[in-house]
Amino acid sequence: MWTLRDFHISQNSYIWISIVQYILLMLNSSCNCGNDSLFLAIMLHVCGQIELLKIDFSKFGVTSKNLNKDFSMLISRHCYLMNNAELLIEVISVVLLVQILISCLLICFIGFQLILGIKFHDMVMITKTSTVLITLLLQLFFYSFVGDYLKCQTEEIAFSIYSCNWQNFSMKLKRNILFVIMRSQTPIQLLAGRYIIINIETYMSILKSSLSYLSVLRVMVDG
């Protein structure tokens, strides 16, 4: 492995280059963490608002004086949250696809380096690769968790509105409630590239595929 010392540069230049590399590394890490944290925070906020909407749906008709007006407000809120969630998914879709593909490749390569480090008892390589591997897996897990959480929240709206006192409502209002339940049967899901659904199941599939490739690489190394 090549290092800066192999280029026979002066000690002062080596120190300054190392400082610049360290600053750029910290800046890059902060930007990546900031981007991920911003999206996850916004998506969790939307999920929290959906949770509050579910509570309002379950209590609908208990203290309402004007059922039609209150129901219209709930439907408007429902549409607003669904549109925001779909907009967020559309914005992050392509970026998330690239992120998933790069993360899968890095998990395989870093895992291969970890196997080499274990084989040659290189504690420095083992520490570095383990840290990077855990970071990549956590990053994928956070996106998968948010995607799964969003799907569950949008699906559970149907159960919330069904638990209200709908038996005493007018026939028109019952039909409107039925439309809300039908809308909840197609939940909003986090998509990568508008094709790959990101949830816990996808996360487990990525882990299985990565471990399969690592097993093949390990056999090649041992052989």
Secondary structure, 3 states (H helix, E strand, C coil): CCCHHHHCCCHHHHHHHHHHHHHHHHHHHHHHHHHHHHHHHHHHHHHHHHHHHHHHHHCCCCCCCCHHHHHHHHHHHHHHHHHHHHHHHHHHHHHHHHHHHHHHHHHHHHHHHHHHHHHCCCHHHHHHHHHHHHHHHHHHHHHHHHHHHHHHHHHHHHHHHHCCCHHHCCHHHHHHHHHHHHHHCCCCCCEECCCEECCHHHHHHHHHHHHHHHHHHHHHHHC
